[in-house]
C-alpha cells in the first residue's frame, strides 16, 4: 500500500510521464541545467508550479546518474498566518523539507503605486540568492513553466517593443558564482493543473496583501491578457504556443531590421551597400 506522498510521486513518473516528467527531464538536459556537484536551492512560493518543481527535483535526484544536492527554500515576505500554515502543511504532506526565512518585502512595497509586483519580484530574487548562498548553494531553481515563456515573448513584443524571452538559465549579475535555472521550462501549465487536480492538492495562488482577499484585483494584468490572447489564437491554430516558442529559437538575423548583442545595436544598414 502506497502512502499519500508515494502516490503523488508515482503520478509524476507514471500517469504524467509524457506531459510532465519527460518534458521536465528534456529541459534539464537540453539546457544543461544541472552539473555534478551542484547544490540547488529550489525556491518555493507555495503555488502549484514551485511545489511540482520540488517533487520533480527530488525524483531527479533519486534517479539521476549526476550527483547533486538540494535545499528547499521558502521566503515568508509577510504572509497571513493561514497562508504560511498552508505552505507548511503542503510541504509536510509532499515530503519536502523546507527552510523558511522571513523578510519584510510586503511591508516595503505596500505603499508603492508604480509596479509594486515588479519591485516585489526583484526584491524576492535578491533575498533568495542571499539565503541560497548561506545554505551553500550555487544555483536557485524557479518554477516558471512553458506558458510563462511564451507569454513573456508576447508581452515583450506588444508592450515593450522588443523581441525577448524568459531564458532557461541565467548567471546572476549581482551574486557572482550563482546561477538561476528554470527546470519546468518545457512543461505546460495545463498539465501542472491536471497533476494538481488528479492528486486533490490545494496550493496558494497569489498570497500578497494586494490580492489575498480577492481574485479580481489581478484580472487586468498583462500576463492574463496574454493568456486570453493565446486562447483566442488557439481556436484557429492549435500549434500556436509551439510556433511562438520556435520564433525565438529560429531568429533569422538576415531578415530583421536590427538586433542588440553585447550592449551594441546592429542594423541591416551597416553592411547593406557593401553587398
Secondary structure, DSSP 8 states (H G I E B T S, - for coil): ---HHHHHHHHHHTTTIIIIIHHHHHHHHHTT---TT-EEEEEE-SSHHHHHHHHHHHHHHHH-SS--EEEEEEEESS--HHHHHHHHHHHHHHT--EEEEE--HHHHHTT--S-HHHHHHHHHHHHHHHHHHHTT-SEEE----HHHHHHHHHHIIIIISS-----SEEE-SSSTT-EEE-TTTT--HHHHHHHHHHTT----S--STTTTT-SSTTTT-HHHHHHHHHHHHHTT-TTHHHHHHHHTTS--GGGSSEEEETTEEEETTTTGGG-
